[in-house]
Amino acid sequence: MGKIIAIANQKGGVGKTTTSVNLAASLGVLEKKILLIDVDPQANASSGLGIDVDGVEIGSYQVLEHTKSAKEAVIKSNTPNVDIIPAHIDLVAIEIELVDKDEREYMLKEALTGIRDDYDYIIMDCAPSLGLLTLNALTAADSVIIPIQCEYFALEGLGKLLNTIKSVQKIHNEALDIEGLLLTMFDSRLRLSNQVVEEVQKHFSDMVFNTIIQRNVRLSEAPSYGESIINYDVSSRGATNYLSLAKEIIKKNL
């Protein structure tokens, strides 16, 4: 049975989509069967794997409102062993449409029951908010990865996110676990980056991944070519970091 991992942080620009795409690609290269679900209306994870977002007919919107099954929405990506359920800008409307539905927090969880056995890992790229979309992802997930940017405001909002996770555990999903905190955009030349790493490791010691994602030009170029870092430049530091993260996750879940 596949493990479902949500990648969430209500702060934007911390590396959620970069992590979703490149972790999925790295796990794929390590011969795991992966499904990436784009639950972000910006649909950057979809375009980051070469999907033409405007041409998406069936995507996470239809899966969430149960008009199509998850299997019908799956598209093969340009990356080995990685399938994707893409997003579309229409997804912004789903929060309003689901608001008066019963069990609205469980729509994604229900939709994934028929497909989770087909994959080793299902990775969900969440929207930068704590709205109904993210709530659906956290309710459906077995665990959550929280990317944290090595910047001054990195820890702002982390308390709020951890409280949300706690309330999801209490009300909707007792089994939700924190897979780990992932430090991203690390620049060893900056004293600030090093201070953030120290601070996070001091407060959350065993919850922090050993792998730190460093700032890398190739990593930021890859999405504009619609490729993961593994396809774009496998010898880059970004690829090395994400492969190391993938190995760490596999080892943790043995």
Protein Blocks (a to p, Z undefined) as FASTA:
>chain_A
ZZddddddfbghiopmmmmmmmmmmmmmnopacddddfbfklmmmmmnopafklpmbdfk
lmmnopacfklmpccdfbehiacddddfklmmmmmmmmmpghklmmmmmmmmmmmmmpmb
dcddddddfbfklmmmmmmpmbdcdddddbfklmgoklmmmmmmmmmmmmmommlccfba
cdehiafkbmklmmmmmmmmmmnmmmpcfbdcdddfklmmmmmnopafklmommbmklmm
mmmmmmmmmmmmZZ
